[in-house]
Amino acid sequence: MKKGMSMRTRHYLEGYMFTLPWVIGFLAFMAVPLARSLYFSLNKLEIKTAGLQAHYIGLENFRKAFTVDVEFTPKLIGTVSGLIFNVPLILIFAMFTALLLNRSFKGRMIFRGIFFLPVIIASGTVLTKLREDGAANLPIFQQYDLASTLSTIMPMELARPLLGILESLSLSMWDSGVQILIFLAGLQSISTHLYEAAKVDGATPWEIFWKVTFPMITPMILVNTLFSIVNSFTKAGNPIMDYIMDVLFKDNDFGYGAALGWIYFLVSFVIIGIVLYLFRKSLRERG
């Protein structure tokens, strides 16, 4: 008599079935372009009448990015530092808003739609135009000259990053619509019995949040962190993305543009890997 599949094997098969459409799509539409871009990054490409003619130069394009190009490295550092500041802001705002929208009150569906509306409206070309018009910055900081006020109570080395964070609050709110929905889904999946048991044991609302709510939505925090990182690296107005597009389509330097794209991909891959490692380590310590 044959034994059926174990529960663990079934879980593995279910996971593979969920990822299979993405794998098929990747092999059909992305694998070849990625391989060609890697090939282009190792070559000097010239436009001829017969098409692109490649001359192998090895890692010269990659060395050029860090030793010759005076614009790429500062833009890359600025993008990564902006990511470090903006992602925590987005996560905190999204979690706080989800906690409020998860409460029972009249009109909460309308408020949920309002918070998600920027995801639909303020994206792509619209977001770029809004940023050019200054809609991403709060005018109160310039009207009341908060930079001078802060400089009287703290060094400008600390005041400038603080003002930068405050000025990016509106943009962080625009970028938090999807994260709010993910946090809401996580909050609604928590059993009410856990909250009832915590209240019976005399736990305060603060203790309930840190002992019940926060551990239960930790997987959602990981998903939102990864989503926010990827969105920050690829959204409209990203200086690195704009610079790579200029190198490719204005300067027609396809080999160097491909090398910049791969450097940018590797940096984002390393950051995502660090985040995954930190989350796995924290979950392992809790377990």
Residue, then its C-alpha position, 0 to 999 in steps of 0.5 A: m500500500k503506497k503512502g501519500m505525500s507528507m504534509r511538508t512535501r505538499h507545502y513545498l509543492e504548493g509553494y512551487m505551484f505559486t511561483l511557477p507562473w513567475v518562473i515561466g514569465f521570467l524565462a520567457f520574457m526576462a532571462v534573454p534580455l538580462a543575459r544580453s544586458l550582461y553581455f553588453s556591459l562587458n563590451k564597447l558597443e558601436i552603432k553601425t548600419a548592420g546594427l550594434q557592433a560589440h568590442y570586448i573590454g572586460l570590466e572597463n565599464f564597471r571601473k569607469a563608473f567608480t573611477v571616471d564618472v563623477e556623477f554616478t557615485p554621488k547619485l548612488i550614495g544619495t539614492v541609498s541614503g534616501l532609502i535608509f531615511n524614507v523606508p522607516l518613515i513609510l513603514i511607521f506611517a503605514m503601520f500607524t495608519a493601518l492601526l487607526l483604520n482597523r478600528s471600528f468607526k463610521g466611514r472607515m472604508i472611505f478613509r481607506g480609499i483616500f489613503f490608497l488613492p495616491v497609489i493610483i493618481a500620484s504615479g509615473t508621469v503624474l508623480t514626476k510632474l507633481r515633484e517638479d511643481g514642488a508638491a512633494n515638499l511642505p512649504i511651511f519649512q521655507q515660509y517660516d525659515l525652520a532651517s535658521t531656527l533649528s541651527t540655533i539649537m543644533p548643529m547644521e550637520l544634524a539640522r539638514p538631515l532632519l529637515g530633509i526627513l520632514e520635507s519628505l513626509s508628504l512623499s512618504m505618505w504618497d508611497s504608503g498606500v499599498q503598505i497600509l493595505i498589507f498591514l490591514a490584512g495582517l491586523q485583520s488576520i489576528s485572532t480576537h481570542l489572543y486580545e481577549a486572553a491578553k486583557v484577561d491577564g491584565a495586559t495594557p494596550w501598550e503591552i498588547f501591541w508589543k506582545v501580541t500585535f507586533p509579533m503577529i504582523t512581523p511577516m507583513i513588516l518584512v513584506n512591506t520592507l521589501f516592497s518599499i525598498v524595491n519601490s524606492f529603487t524603481k519609482a519615478g524621479n529616482p536619480i539613478m534611474d534617470y541617469i541610466m536612461d540618459v546614458l542609454f538613450k541620450d548618449n547612446d552608450f549602451g555598454y556603459g548604461a548596461a554596466l550601470g544598470w548591473i551595478y545598481f541591481l547588485v547594490s539593491f540585491v545586497i540591501i535586500g539580502i541584508v534585510l532578509y538576513l536581519f529578519r531571519k536572525s531576529l525571528r530565529e532568536r525569538g523562536 
